[in-house]
């Protein structure tokens, strides 16, 4: 039987993870993060489709393409705070959606404290560093198994 596939989508500037403001986003690269997500998902019996784009329309197309995946983990970067188009695409997703932010956006500039995505997401994880992605994968896998909440 084929395993559930969880989409992990990353928005603008996350391609430079490790180099970009390491005091905020940590020293791990996006490739390191992908490896960790794949390994963590494997332990949960799932596969991961891990992608990144700096372009809003590309992210919309990815979400449309992956709308029937078992779930979606999304860190839309700065588009979180601006994009009705990404929000509308997420509203098409059939499985659980977990919005992730590496930093605690609520402890930063005011413009980062509003998300267009949070109320169409199933859950939100902020400020846990890149561990947040693993927590999000666990949350989706738990929901697939009929877990609480
Ligand atoms: C990542 C970004 O690129 C920012 O634009 C968001 C988020 C926060 C993060 O913490 O992962 O404001």
Backbone and ligand atoms as CSV (ligand in chain L), in Angstrom:
chain,resi,resn,atom,element,x,y,z
A,1,UNK,N,N,0.845,-1.197,0.000
A,1,UNK,CA,C,0.000,0.000,0.000
A,1,UNK,C,C,0.883,1.251,0.000
A,2,UNK,N,N,0.489,2.273,-0.754
A,2,UNK,CA,C,1.329,3.471,-0.797
A,2,UNK,C,C,1.154,4.280,0.501
A,3,UNK,N,N,2.226,4.973,0.863
A,3,UNK,CA,C,2.211,5.700,2.124
A,3,UNK,C,C,1.624,7.096,1.899
A,4,UNK,N,N,1.020,7.678,2.946
A,4,UNK,CA,C,0.524,9.046,2.820
A,4,UNK,C,C,1.681,10.003,2.521
A,5,UNK,N,N,1.399,10.981,1.671
A,5,UNK,CA,C,2.405,12.000,1.343
A,5,UNK,C,C,1.975,13.335,1.959
A,6,UNK,N,N,2.861,13.896,2.769
A,6,UNK,CA,C,2.609,15.210,3.373
A,6,UNK,C,C,3.450,16.243,2.632
A,7,UNK,N,N,2.799,17.303,2.151
A,7,UNK,CA,C,3.510,18.383,1.465
A,7,UNK,C,C,4.119,19.324,2.509
A,8,UNK,N,N,5.365,19.705,2.281
A,8,UNK,CA,C,6.026,20.705,3.154
A,8,UNK,C,C,6.472,21.843,2.242
A,9,UNK,N,N,5.805,22.980,2.374
A,9,UNK,CA,C,6.013,24.089,1.445
A,9,UNK,C,C,6.656,25.272,2.150
A,10,UNK,N,N,7.639,25.841,1.496
A,10,UNK,CA,C,8.397,26.966,2.058
A,10,UNK,C,C,8.377,28.145,1.108
A,11,UNK,N,N,8.150,29.314,1.661
A,11,UNK,CA,C,8.051,30.514,0.846
A,11,UNK,C,C,9.363,31.281,0.729
A,12,UNK,N,N,9.251,32.559,0.400
A,12,UNK,CA,C,10.408,33.361,0.018
A,12,UNK,C,C,11.463,33.486,1.112
A,13,UNK,N,N,12.688,33.454,0.643
A,13,UNK,CA,C,13.902,33.642,1.453
A,13,UNK,C,C,14.258,32.435,2.316
A,14,UNK,N,N,13.388,31.455,2.363
A,14,UNK,CA,C,13.712,30.267,3.159
A,14,UNK,C,C,14.732,29.394,2.439
A,15,UNK,N,N,14.952,29.653,1.145
A,15,UNK,CA,C,16.052,28.964,0.444
A,15,UNK,C,C,17.407,29.344,1.052
A,16,UNK,N,N,17.466,30.489,1.716
A,16,UNK,CA,C,18.734,30.942,2.305
A,16,UNK,C,C,18.813,30.670,3.808
A,17,UNK,N,N,17.993,29.731,4.259
A,17,UNK,CA,C,18.056,29.318,5.660
A,17,UNK,C,C,19.502,28.908,5.990
A,18,UNK,N,N,19.962,29.293,7.152
A,18,UNK,CA,C,21.353,28.990,7.540
A,18,UNK,C,C,22.258,30.195,7.340
A,19,UNK,N,N,21.961,30.949,6.258
A,19,UNK,CA,C,22.743,32.148,5.947
A,19,UNK,C,C,21.989,33.401,6.385
A,20,UNK,N,N,20.673,33.327,6.316
A,20,UNK,CA,C,19.801,34.476,6.572
A,20,UNK,C,C,19.556,34.643,8.071
A,21,UNK,N,N,19.945,35.784,8.617
A,21,UNK,CA,C,19.701,36.107,10.031
A,21,UNK,C,C,19.731,34.854,10.920
A,22,UNK,N,N,20.903,34.205,11.052
A,22,UNK,CA,C,20.929,32.954,11.829
A,22,UNK,C,C,20.473,33.135,13.277
A,23,UNK,N,N,20.599,34.370,13.792
A,23,UNK,CA,C,20.151,34.601,15.177
A,23,UNK,C,C,18.627,34.494,15.289
A,24,UNK,N,N,17.939,34.646,14.152
A,24,UNK,CA,C,16.471,34.530,14.141
A,24,UNK,C,C,16.037,33.151,13.632
A,25,UNK,N,N,16.688,32.698,12.532
A,25,UNK,CA,C,16.197,31.499,11.844
A,25,UNK,C,C,17.090,30.272,12.042
A,26,UNK,N,N,18.207,30.430,12.776
A,26,UNK,CA,C,19.067,29.283,13.057
A,26,UNK,C,C,20.103,29.043,11.978
A,27,UNK,N,N,20.938,28.041,12.201
A,27,UNK,CA,C,22.076,27.804,11.307
A,27,UNK,C,C,21.853,26.628,10.361
A,28,UNK,N,N,20.737,25.954,10.508
A,28,UNK,CA,C,20.445,24.805,9.649
A,28,UNK,C,C,20.057,25.291,8.246
A,29,UNK,N,N,20.530,24.602,7.224
A,29,UNK,CA,C,20.148,24.972,5.858
A,29,UNK,C,C,18.814,24.323,5.489
A,30,UNK,N,N,18.246,24.780,4.353
A,30,UNK,CA,C,16.980,24.191,3.894
A,30,UNK,C,C,17.183,22.717,3.536
A,31,UNK,N,N,18.360,22.392,2.989
A,31,UNK,CA,C,18.640,20.979,2.654
A,31,UNK,C,C,18.716,20.134,3.932
A,32,UNK,N,N,19.325,20.698,5.001
A,32,UNK,CA,C,19.351,19.987,6.298
A,32,UNK,C,C,17.924,19.752,6.781
A,33,UNK,N,N,17.114,20.814,6.659
A,33,UNK,CA,C,15.731,20.732,7.139
A,33,UNK,C,C,14.945,19.686,6.346
A,34,UNK,N,N,15.161,19.669,5.043
A,34,UNK,CA,C,14.463,18.670,4.220
A,34,UNK,C,C,14.831,17.257,4.680
A,35,UNK,N,N,16.138,17.024,4.903
A,35,UNK,CA,C,16.572,15.683,5.356
A,35,UNK,C,C,15.890,15.308,6.671
A,36,UNK,N,N,15.828,16.283,7.581
A,36,UNK,CA,C,15.183,15.987,8.877
A,36,UNK,C,C,13.714,15.685,8.715
A,37,UNK,N,N,13.040,16.461,7.843
A,37,UNK,CA,C,11.601,16.238,7.629
A,37,UNK,C,C,11.362,14.857,7.024
A,38,UNK,N,N,12.198,14.481,6.045
A,38,UNK,CA,C,12.038,13.174,5.384
A,38,UNK,C,C,12.224,12.058,6.415
A,39,UNK,N,N,13.274,12.188,7.261
A,39,UNK,CA,C,13.555,11.151,8.263
A,39,UNK,C,C,12.431,11.088,9.301
A,40,UNK,N,N,11.968,12.261,9.736
A,40,UNK,CA,C,10.910,12.283,10.757
A,40,UNK,C,C,9.622,11.684,10.201
A,41,UNK,N,N,9.277,12.083,8.980
A,41,UNK,CA,C,8.052,11.560,8.356
A,41,UNK,C,C,8.167,10.051,8.161
A,42,UNK,N,N,9.349,9.597,7.795
A,42,UNK,CA,C,9.553,8.153,7.600
A,42,UNK,C,C,9.209,7.402,8.887
A,43,UNK,N,N,9.651,7.938,10.016
A,43,UNK,CA,C,9.340,7.324,11.316
A,43,UNK,C,C,7.851,7.320,11.610
A,44,UNK,N,N,7.117,8.223,10.952
A,44,UNK,CA,C,5.661,8.295,11.146
A,44,UNK,C,C,4.914,7.481,10.090
A,45,UNK,N,N,5.690,6.838,9.204
A,45,UNK,CA,C,5.067,6.036,8.147
A,45,UNK,C,C,4.578,6.866,6.978
A,46,UNK,N,N,5.142,8.061,6.811
A,46,UNK,CA,C,4.707,8.957,5.740
A,46,UNK,C,C,5.880,9.356,4.848
A,47,UNK,N,N,5.557,9.803,3.646
A,47,UNK,CA,C,6.544,10.422,2.768
A,47,UNK,C,C,6.313,11.922,2.748
A,48,UNK,N,N,7.337,12.655,2.290
A,48,UNK,CA,C,7.270,14.119,2.261
A,48,UNK,C,C,7.534,14.609,0.839
A,49,UNK,N,N,6.751,15.566,0.418
A,49,UNK,CA,C,7.023,16.297,-0.833
A,49,UNK,C,C,7.434,17.697,-0.405
A,50,UNK,N,N,8.745,17.955,-0.403
A,50,UNK,CA,C,9.323,19.162,0.199
A,50,UNK,C,C,9.669,20.156,-0.908
A,51,UNK,N,N,9.119,21.363,-0.840
A,51,UNK,CA,C,9.359,22.345,-1.913
A,51,UNK,C,C,9.568,23.746,-1.348
A,52,UNK,N,N,10.180,24.591,-2.162
A,52,UNK,CA,C,10.380,26.009,-1.790
A,52,UNK,C,C,10.250,26.857,-3.031
A,53,UNK,N,N,9.641,28.030,-2.875
A,53,UNK,CA,C,9.650,29.014,-3.962
A,53,UNK,C,C,9.682,30.419,-3.388
A,54,UNK,N,N,10.321,31.302,-4.135
A,54,UNK,CA,C,10.318,32.724,-3.765
A,54,UNK,C,C,9.134,33.462,-4.377
A,55,UNK,N,N,8.288,32.747,-5.150
A,55,UNK,CA,C,7.250,33.405,-5.956
A,55,UNK,C,C,5.846,33.015,-5.503
A,56,UNK,N,N,5.024,34.015,-5.285
A,56,UNK,CA,C,3.674,33.785,-4.757
A,56,UNK,C,C,2.851,32.869,-5.661
A,57,UNK,N,N,2.854,33.146,-6.976
A,57,UNK,CA,C,2.052,32.335,-7.902
A,57,UNK,C,C,2.518,30.890,-7.953
A,58,UNK,N,N,3.834,30.685,-7.826
A,58,UNK,CA,C,4.359,29.309,-7.797
A,58,UNK,C,C,3.829,28.574,-6.568
A,59,UNK,N,N,3.788,29.282,-5.446
A,59,UNK,CA,C,3.280,28.647,-4.220
A,59,UNK,C,C,1.804,28.307,-4.377
A,60,UNK,N,N,1.044,29.207,-5.016
A,60,UNK,CA,C,-0.378,28.924,-5.275
A,60,UNK,C,C,-0.497,27.666,-6.136
A,61,UNK,N,N,0.310,27.580,-7.202
A,61,UNK,CA,C,0.248,26.405,-8.089
A,61,UNK,C,C,0.645,25.128,-7.353
A,62,UNK,N,N,1.662,25.223,-6.493
A,62,UNK,CA,C,2.072,24.037,-5.710
A,62,UNK,C,C,0.928,23.577,-4.819
A,63,UNK,N,N,0.292,24.521,-4.154
A,63,UNK,CA,C,-0.808,24.145,-3.241
A,63,UNK,C,C,-1.943,23.505,-4.042
A,64,UNK,N,N,-2.254,24.080,-5.205
A,64,UNK,CA,C,-3.307,23.477,-6.040
A,64,UNK,C,C,-2.927,22.042,-6.416
A,65,UNK,N,N,-1.681,21.877,-6.865
A,65,UNK,CA,C,-1.220,20.544,-7.298
A,65,UNK,C,C,-1.285,19.540,-6.147
A,66,UNK,N,N,-0.975,20.009,-4.934
A,66,UNK,CA,C,-0.841,19.105,-3.785
A,66,UNK,C,C,-2.085,19.105,-2.892
A,67,UNK,N,N,-3.202,19.650,-3.421
A,67,UNK,CA,C,-4.380,19.836,-2.568
A,67,UNK,C,C,-4.981,18.526,-2.062
A,68,UNK,N,N,-4.682,17.433,-2.737
A,68,UNK,CA,C,-5.219,16.139,-2.289
A,68,UNK,C,C,-4.182,15.318,-1.511
A,69,UNK,N,N,-3.060,15.949,-1.138
A,69,UNK,CA,C,-2.073,15.211,-0.335
A,69,UNK,C,C,-2.662,14.982,1.064
A,70,UNK,N,N,-1.964,14.142,1.839
A,70,UNK,CA,C,-2.506,13.758,3.155
A,70,UNK,C,C,-2.588,14.959,4.095
A,71,UNK,N,N,-1.761,15.957,3.854
A,71,UNK,CA,C,-1.758,17.160,4.675
A,71,UNK,C,C,-0.720,18.121,4.133
A,72,UNK,N,N,-0.777,19.342,4.617
A,72,UNK,CA,C,0.161,20.366,4.151
A,72,UNK,C,C,0.776,21.079,5.360
A,73,UNK,N,N,2.106,21.129,5.382
A,73,UNK,CA,C,2.834,21.982,6.322
A,73,UNK,C,C,3.303,23.172,5.505
A,74,UNK,N,N,2.995,24.378,5.948
A,74,UNK,CA,C,3.400,25.546,5.154
A,74,UNK,C,C,4.015,26.632,6.014
A,75,UNK,N,N,5.210,27.057,5.594
A,75,UNK,CA,C,5.798,28.293,6.082
A,75,UNK,C,C,5.867,29.205,4.862
A,76,UNK,N,N,4.899,30.087,4.738
A,76,UNK,CA,C,4.818,30.937,3.548
A,76,UNK,C,C,5.711,32.165,3.650
A,77,UNK,N,N,6.578,32.207,4.681
A,77,UNK,CA,C,7.474,33.353,4.831
A,77,UNK,C,C,6.654,34.638,4.880
A,78,UNK,N,N,7.163,35.670,4.240
A,78,UNK,CA,C,6.506,36.979,4.311
A,78,UNK,C,C,5.123,36.983,3.649
A,79,UNK,N,N,4.862,36.030,2.743
A,79,UNK,CA,C,3.522,35.979,2.120
A,79,UNK,C,C,2.431,35.644,3.126
A,80,UNK,N,N,2.835,35.076,4.260
A,80,UNK,CA,C,1.890,34.830,5.365
A,80,UNK,C,C,1.116,36.098,5.690
A,81,UNK,N,N,1.838,37.222,5.637
A,81,UNK,CA,C,1.287,38.481,6.136
A,81,UNK,C,C,0.634,39.312,5.037
A,82,UNK,N,N,0.662,38.804,3.788
A,82,UNK,CA,C,0.181,39.626,2.665
A,82,UNK,C,C,-0.736,38.893,1.685
A,83,UNK,N,N,-0.727,37.551,1.684
A,83,UNK,CA,C,-1.256,36.866,0.498
A,83,UNK,C,C,-2.649,36.257,0.659
A,84,UNK,N,N,-3.619,36.943,0.086
A,84,UNK,CA,C,-4.981,36.375,0.017
A,84,UNK,C,C,-4.992,35.226,-0.991
A,85,UNK,N,N,-4.133,35.298,-2.015
A,85,UNK,CA,C,-4.084,34.230,-3.030
A,85,UNK,C,C,-3.637,32.906,-2.417
A,86,UNK,N,N,-2.641,32.943,-1.545
A,86,UNK,CA,C,-2.191,31.702,-0.889
A,86,UNK,C,C,-3.263,31.205,0.074
A,87,UNK,N,N,-3.891,32.115,0.765
A,87,UNK,CA,C,-5.006,31.730,1.653
A,87,UNK,C,C,-6.098,31.023,0.861
A,88,UNK,N,N,-6.495,31.610,-0.283
A,88,UNK,CA,C,-7.576,31.013,-1.083
A,88,UNK,C,C,-7.181,29.633,-1.594
A,89,UNK,N,N,-5.906,29.473,-1.966
A,89,UNK,CA,C,-5.439,28.155,-2.422
A,89,UNK,C,C,-5.499,27.147,-1.264
A,90,UNK,N,N,-5.091,27.568,-0.073
A,90,UNK,CA,C,-5.117,26.649,1.083
A,90,UNK,C,C,-6.539,26.209,1.411
A,91,UNK,N,N,-7.496,27.078,1.110
A,91,UNK,CA,C,-8.894,26.720,1.379
A,91,UNK,C,C,-9.358,25.552,0.505
A,92,UNK,N,N,-8.585,25.226,-0.559
A,92,UNK,CA,C,-8.904,24.083,-1.430
A,92,UNK,C,C,-8.371,22.760,-0.888
A,93,UNK,N,N,-7.465,22.857,0.101
A,93,UNK,CA,C,-6.765,21.651,0.574
A,93,UNK,C,C,-7.722,20.780,1.370
A,94,UNK,N,N,-7.675,19.490,1.099
A,94,UNK,CA,C,-8.638,18.575,1.729
A,94,UNK,C,C,-8.182,18.095,3.110
A,95,UNK,N,N,-6.873,17.900,3.278
A,95,UNK,CA,C,-6.361,17.361,4.547
A,95,UNK,C,C,-6.013,18.476,5.516
A,96,UNK,N,N,-5.452,18.091,6.672
A,96,UNK,CA,C,-5.047,19.096,7.655
A,96,UNK,C,C,-3.907,19.991,7.153
A,97,UNK,N,N,-3.928,21.226,7.591
A,97,UNK,CA,C,-2.899,22.218,7.235
A,97,UNK,C,C,-2.287,22.729,8.533
A,98,UNK,N,N,-0.965,22.675,8.624
A,98,UNK,CA,C,-0.294,23.276,9.782
A,98,UNK,C,C,0.603,24.402,9.281
A,99,UNK,N,N,0.329,25.602,9.768
A,99,UNK,CA,C,1.150,26.782,9.454
A,99,UNK,C,C,2.323,26.800,10.445
A,100,UNK,N,N,3.520,26.942,9.915
A,100,UNK,CA,C,4.723,26.940,10.762
A,100,UNK,C,C,5.492,28.242,10.572
A,101,UNK,N,N,5.984,28.784,11.654
A,101,UNK,CA,C,6.983,29.856,11.598
A,101,UNK,C,C,8.130,29.492,12.523
A,102,UNK,N,N,9.324,29.618,12.006
A,102,UNK,CA,C,10.515,29.265,12.779
A,102,UNK,C,C,10.664,30.208,13.971
A,103,UNK,N,N,10.475,31.496,13.698
A,103,UNK,CA,C,10.605,32.503,14.760
A,103,UNK,C,C,9.249,32.710,15.435
A,104,UNK,N,N,9.287,33.368,16.596
A,104,UNK,CA,C,8.028,33.735,17.257
A,104,UNK,C,C,7.560,35.059,16.660
A,105,UNK,N,N,6.724,34.953,15.639
A,105,UNK,CA,C,6.279,36.151,14.917
A,105,UNK,C,C,5.547,37.127,15.842
A,106,UNK,N,N,5.001,36.632,16.940
A,106,UNK,CA,C,4.243,37.504,17.853
A,106,UNK,C,C,5.163,38.354,18.726
A,107,UNK,N,N,6.450,38.009,18.738
A,107,UNK,CA,C,7.415,38.788,19.519
A,107,UNK,C,C,8.242,39.692,18.608
A,108,UNK,N,N,7.799,39.845,17.353
A,108,UNK,CA,C,8.580,40.626,16.386
A,108,UNK,C,C,7.774,41.857,15.927
A,109,UNK,N,N,8.092,42.378,14.755
A,109,UNK,CA,C,7.441,43.592,14.277
A,109,UNK,C,C,5.917,43.376,14.174
A,110,UNK,N,N,5.192,44.467,14.341
A,110,UNK,CA,C,3.727,44.394,14.289
A,110,UNK,C,C,3.206,43.770,13.014
A,111,UNK,N,N,3.850,44.056,11.854
A,111,UNK,CA,C,3.328,43.538,10.583
A,111,UNK,C,C,3.424,42.013,10.485
A,112,UNK,N,N,4.228,41.382,11.361
A,112,UNK,CA,C,4.319,39.912,11.327
A,112,UNK,C,C,3.257,39.264,12.202
A,113,UNK,N,N,2.486,40.067,12.892
A,113,UNK,CA,C,1.557,39.496,13.867
A,113,UNK,C,C,0.188,39.216,13.281
A,114,UNK,N,N,-0.009,39.579,12.001
A,114,UNK,CA,C,-1.242,39.156,11.329
A,114,UNK,C,C,-0.898,38.135,10.259
A,115,UNK,N,N,-1.652,37.045,10.258
A,115,UNK,CA,C,-1.496,36.022,9.228
A,115,UNK,C,C,-2.804,35.877,8.472
A,116,UNK,N,N,-2.719,35.896,7.123
A,116,UNK,CA,C,-3.893,35.619,6.296
A,116,UNK,C,C,-4.212,34.124,6.257
A,117,UNK,N,N,-3.313,33.315,6.824
A,117,UNK,CA,C,-3.440,31.864,6.662
A,117,UNK,C,C,-3.989,31.158,7.897
A,118,UNK,N,N,-3.807,31.760,9.064
A,118,UNK,CA,C,-4.050,31.011,10.313
A,118,UNK,C,C,-5.465,30.476,10.440
A,119,UNK,N,N,-6.455,31.248,9.990
A,119,UNK,CA,C,-7.824,30.769,10.227
A,119,UNK,C,C,-8.295,29.758,9.178
A,120,UNK,N,N,-7.513,29.550,8.118
A,120,UNK,CA,C,-7.829,28.416,7.229
A,120,UNK,C,C,-6.937,27.211,7.559
A,121,UNK,N,N,-5.975,27.417,8.466
A,121,UNK,CA,C,-5.110,26.306,8.895
A,121,UNK,C,C,-5.802,25.515,10.002
A,122,UNK,N,N,-5.376,24.264,10.124
A,122,UNK,CA,C,-5.870,23.422,11.212
A,122,UNK,C,C,-5.165,23.792,12.508
A,123,UNK,N,N,-3.880,24.113,12.393
A,123,UNK,CA,C,-3.085,24.488,13.555
A,123,UNK,C,C,-1.929,25.373,13.152
A,124,UNK,N,N,-1.348,26.024,14.145
A,124,UNK,CA,C,-0.245,26.968,13.908
A,124,UNK,C,C,0.857,26.683,14.927
A,125,UNK,N,N,2.103,26.607,14.447
A,125,UNK,CA,C,3.254,26.388,15.341
A,125,UNK,C,C,4.251,27.516,15.089
A,126,UNK,N,N,4.535,28.301,16.099
A,126,UNK,CA,C,5.492,29.409,15.931
A,126,UNK,C,C,6.541,29.364,17.031
A,127,UNK,N,N,7.747,29.837,16.684
A,127,UNK,CA,C,8.766,30.097,17.690
A,127,UNK,C,C,9.467,28.864,18.221
A,128,UNK,N,N,9.291,27.730,17.588
A,128,UNK,CA,C,9.949,26.492,18.055
A,128,UNK,C,C,11.155,26.160,17.190
A,129,UNK,N,N,11.629,27.133,16.409
A,129,UNK,CA,C,12.738,26.850,15.503
A,129,UNK,C,C,12.292,25.858,14.433
A,130,UNK,N,N,13.289,25.215,13.812
A,130,UNK,CA,C,12.943,24.260,12.746
A,130,UNK,C,C,12.308,22.984,13.310
A,131,UNK,N,N,12.397,22.783,14.617
A,131,UNK,CA,C,11.668,21.672,15.242
A,131,UNK,C,C,10.173,21.770,14.939
A,132,UNK,N,N,9.700,23.006,14.711
A,132,UNK,CA,C,8.283,23.213,14.400
A,132,UNK,C,C,7.806,22.382,13.213
A,133,UNK,N,N,8.696,22.148,12.247
A,133,UNK,CA,C,8.304,21.341,11.077
A,133,UNK,C,C,8.036,19.895,11.493
A,134,UNK,N,N,8.904,19.376,12.379
A,134,UNK,CA,C,8.699,17.990,12.836
A,134,UNK,C,C,7.429,17.894,13.673
A,135,UNK,N,N,7.204,18.911,14.516
A,135,UNK,CA,C,5.968,18.927,15.311
A,135,UNK,C,C,4.751,18.940,14.393
A,136,UNK,N,N,4.851,19.713,13.309
A,136,UNK,CA,C,3.728,19.817,12.361
A,136,UNK,C,C,3.488,18.476,11.663
A,137,UNK,N,N,4.569,17.800,11.265
A,137,UNK,CA,C,4.415,16.486,10.624
A,137,UNK,C,C,3.769,15.504,11.594
A,138,UNK,N,N,4.198,15.549,12.864
A,138,UNK,CA,C,3.601,14.662,13.868
A,138,UNK,C,C,2.125,14.970,14.052
A,139,UNK,N,N,1.788,16.254,14.046
A,139,UNK,CA,C,0.376,16.640,14.224
A,139,UNK,C,C,-0.471,16.104,13.074
A,140,UNK,N,N,0.041,16.215,11.856
A,140,UNK,CA,C,-0.726,15.721,10.701
A,140,UNK,C,C,-0.851,14.198,10.766
A,141,UNK,N,N,0.261,13.524,11.077
A,141,UNK,CA,C,0.213,12.051,11.140
A,141,UNK,C,C,-0.757,11.599,12.223
A,142,UNK,N,N,-0.778,12.317,13.325
A,142,UNK,CA,C,-1.693,11.956,14.413
A,142,UNK,C,C,-3.144,12.130,13.975
A,143,UNK,N,N,-3.409,13.167,13.197
A,143,UNK,CA,C,-4.770,13.358,12.692
A,143,UNK,C,C,-5.144,12.269,11.695
A,144,UNK,N,N,-4.175,11.841,10.884
A,144,UNK,CA,C,-4.455,10.762,9.919
A,144,UNK,C,C,-4.803,9.468,10.650
A,145,UNK,N,N,-4.177,9.311,11.847
A,145,UNK,CA,C,-4.446,8.107,12.639
A,145,UNK,C,C,-5.687,8.270,13.508
A,146,UNK,N,N,-6.412,9.364,13.294
A,146,UNK,CA,C,-7.625,9.586,14.111
A,146,UNK,C,C,-7.303,10.093,15.490
A,147,UNK,N,N,-6.130,10.773,15.632
A,147,UNK,CA,C,-5.719,11.313,16.943
A,147,UNK,C,C,-6.649,12.414,17.418
A,148,UNK,N,N,-6.538,12.765,18.697
A,148,UNK,CA,C,-7.413,13.777,19.279
A,148,UNK,C,C,-7.165,15.156,18.681
A,149,UNK,N,N,-8.198,15.955,18.647
A,149,UNK,CA,C,-8.077,17.359,18.256
A,149,UNK,C,C,-8.134,17.603,16.781
L,1,LIG,C1,C,9.684,33.454,7.934
L,1,LIG,C2,C,9.749,34.595,7.205
L,1,LIG,O1,O,10.419,34.611,6.052
L,1,LIG,C3,C,9.156,35.843,7.674
L,1,LIG,O2,O,8.775,36.692,6.610
L,1,LIG,C4,C,7.994,35.602,8.613
L,1,LIG,C5,C,8.835,33.346,9.147
L,1,LIG,C6,C,8.415,34.658,9.722
L,1,LIG,C7,C,9.421,32.376,10.135
L,1,LIG,O3,O,9.581,32.714,11.308
L,1,LIG,O4,O,9.689,31.235,9.755
L,1,LIG,O5,O,7.546,36.820,9.142
